[in-house]
Amino acid sequence: MPKTAFHLIYPKRRTTSVVFASPHSGRDYPQWFMDRTQLDGMTVRSSEDAYVDRLFSAAPQMGAPFLQAGAPRAFVDLNRSADELDPGLIEGVRPTGHNPRIASGLGVIPRVVANGRAIYKGKMALSEAQDRIDTFWRPYHAALLAQMDQAFAQFGEAILIDCHSMPNEAMDSVARAGGRRPEVVLGDRFGASASAAVVDRIEAAFRGAGLVVARNTPFAGAYITQHYGRPKYGRHAVQVEIDRALYMDEATLTPHPHFDEFRVVISGVVAQIAEIGRPAQMPLAAE
């Protein structure tokens, strides 16, 4: 098994209602899993949000907790409901109506990685799937809920920034002729998971860093934003997708030579987002 369900990096002093989380950047692939998959080491990582945890690593310095997945997405997908079980992969599971994520092989235990490439040669037992959910999915979400609850208790609101990356080709269908391609996509489920005021300020932070921002197309948010976003009750959840081509070579899964420079840019954005949830009378303490 991967060594841990999650990593939680906590600030020395919590000064903001913002919680940062990265559910898809886990890269601890057990050898037995690699022996079982029919994919090579590079291909099995193609669905991973590689290095997103490093991009947003400044969050604790800005007074915000940062929750990171310990298990990789190909092993268990934390951005799915625990009951999104794929009958095409898991023995004993019956179809329960059409679910496009399950149908495409991207349930809570993924059947495929990017471009529909199958992870396994056969099926797995339901008991194995449930063990992964109990060991990794449930602890991650328990930790995430606890951080949201703590933020709400301390500040009267909670703002979740769900950090992801997207393939460069994902924007091919939405890029406008003659204009710059969107480099960041903010997903608020078309206003259902966060207030317009919160999303406007998040967008302004990315635009202020010189990045081109789109909303909800082609990514509006999945289980995490749907489950944790309750803006009517002071709980906001926004999915952030960043173009991988900005900071890494997608073919080799290696950071660009200018990765650290881009991380500085994102650190500035993180600081601005943290400010959204900081009471006016509580300045950021020097580290």
N, C-alpha and C positions, 0 to 999 in steps of 0.2 A: 504494500500500500504506500501511497505518498506519505511523507513523514508527518504532515500536520494538515488539519482542515483549513487553517487560515493563519495569517500573521496580522497582528493588530499593533500598529505603531501609534503610540499615544503621545500627545504633546506634553511638554512639561507643565503647561497651564492651558486649560481649555478656554478659549476666548471667543469662540464663534459657534453658532448653531449648525454650521456646515459640517457634513460628514462626507469624506471621500471614500470610495470603494472601487476595487478592481476585481471583478469576478472571473475574468478570463485570462489573467496574466500568469497563472500558475504554470510552472515548467518542471515539476518533479515527476518524471516518468519512471516508475519502477521497472526493473529489468524484466520481471515476469510479465508485465504488461507489454513491453516491447517484444518479448519472445512470442507473445500470443497474437499481436496484431500482424496483419499481412502487409502493413505499410512500412516504409523505411523511416528513419529517424527524422528526416526533414519533412516528409509528407505528413506525418502524424501531427506535426506542429503547425500545419498550415491554418488551422482554425484558432490558434492561440493569439491573444492580444500581446504579442511579444514586446517587452520592455515598457509597457504602459505603467507598471509599478515604478519604474525608474523615472519616467517622465513626470509623474505627479508626486515624486518623493519629497518635495518641499512642504507638503500639506501640514505635517506636524509642526514644522517651524513657524507656520502661520496660525498655530493655535487650534488646528483641526485634527481629529483622529483619521487614520488611514487604514482601512481594512483591505487585506489582499488575500486572494485565494491561494491555498496551498496545493490543491490538486489541479491538474490541467483540464481544460475544457473537453478534450477528447476522452477523458476518463469519467467526468461528471460535469454537467452543465448547470452552473449555479444560477443562470438566468432563465431557468425553466421552472415550472411548477413540479413539485415532487410527484405528482400523479400523471405527468406527461410521459407515460411509459409506452415504448414502441413495440407493438406486436410483431413487427418485422425483425426484431432483434431479441426480444425477451420471451422466453417460453412461458406459456400459460396466461399471457395477457391477451384479452379480447379487445377488438376495436370498439370504441365508445363514441362513434360519430367522427366527422371529419375535423382533423386538426392539422392545419398546413405545416406546422413545425414537425409534428410527428411524421406526417406523410413524406416530408423531405428528408427524414432520417435524423432530425435534429431535436430529439426529445431530451429528457433529463439525463438519460444515458445515451449519448450519441451513437448512431449506427454508422455515420459517415463524417468525414472532415470536409474541408472546402472542395468545391466542384464535385460533390457527390461521390467521393472516393471512399469505398467501404473500409471500415476499420478492422472488422473481423471476418473470418471465413464462415463461421456458423453462428448459432444463437448462444445466448447465455441463460443460466437459470434465473428465475425470478428472485431467488434468495440472494444471489450475488448482486443483482441490481439494487435490492432493498438494503443490502449491507453497505453499498457505496453511498446511498442516500442517507442512511443513518449515521455513517461515520464521517461524511464530508459535507453533504448538503445541509443537514439539520444544524450542525454546529456553526457553519458559516452564517446561516440566516438567524440563528439565535444571537450571534455576536452582532450582526447588523441591526437587528431589532433593538438590542440593548443600547447600541450607540444612538440610534434614533430616539429612543425613550429618554436617554440621559440628556440629549440635546434639548428635547422638548421640556423636560423638567427644569433645566437650568435657564433656558432662554425663552420659553413659551412658544417655540417653533423648532422645526427640524428641516434641514435642506440637504437632501442626498444628491451627491454628484457621482453618478454611476459611470466610471471611466472605461472606455473601450477604444479600439482602433478598427479601421476599416480598410479593406483592400483598395488600392488606387483605382482599380477598374470599376469599383462600385459606383463611382460618380460619372461613368461614361454616359449613362442614359439620362442624366439630369444636367450635365454641363451645357451651358448656353453658348451658341456659336458667337465667337468674338469676345466672350467674357471670360473672366477667370473662373476656373473650376472651384466649386465649394471644397474647402479643406477641412472644415469642421461641420458636423451635423448634430444639432441639438434635438433630442426627442423628448417631448412632453406629452405624448399621446394626444396631440392636437388640443392641448389645454386641459386635459383631464387629470394629469399627474402633478402639475405645478401651476402656480399663479402666473399670469402674464408679467407682472412686475418683477418676479424673481427671474424668469427666463429672459426678460429684456436686459437685465443687468448682467446675467451670464453671457449673453450674446455680446453685449458692449465690451466685456472684458476680453473676449477673443478678438473682436474687431479692432479694439484698441491696440492689440499686439500685431496688427497687420494681416490677420487671417480672414479668409472668406468663409462666411457662416451661412448655412442653410438650416431650415427647421423641418423635421419630421419626414423628409424625403431624401433618401429612401428608407431611413430608419427612424421610426416613431417611438421606439422603446418596446421592451418585451416584459417578461414576468416581473422583474424587479421594479420598474417604474409603475407598472400597473398595481402591484401589490402594496408598495410603500408610499405611493403618491396619493395623499388625501388633502389637497390644498384647502378645502373648506374647513378642515380641522387643524390647519397650521403645519401640515406635513407635506413637503414638496419633494419630488423626485425627478431629476433630469438626467437623461442618458446623453453622454458626450462621446461622439465618434470622431477620431482624428485620423486623417489620411496617413497610412503607414509610409508612403513614399516620402513624406516630409522628414523622416528621421531614421529610416532603415531600408536596407536592400531586401525586398520581399523574396527574391529568388534564393538568397543565401541565408536569410533570417539573421543578418548581422547589422549592427547599428552603422549609420553613416559616419564618415569622418567628422561631420559637424553635429553629431548627436548632442554633445554637451551644450553647444550653442543653442540648439532648439530647446533643450531642457531648461535653459535659463529663460527662454521666452515663455515656456509653459509655467515655470515657477512664478513669473510675473502675473500670469493669468490666475494662477492659484491664489496668489495674494489678494487680487481684486475680488475673486469669488468669496474668499474667506471673509472679506470686509462686508459682504452682503448680510452675513449673519452675526455681525459683531455689534453689540450695543454701543451707542455713541460714547457712553462713559467708560467703556472698557477698551483702552488702547492695547495694541499688541506689545507684549513685553519683549525687551531685547533678549536674544538668546546668548 
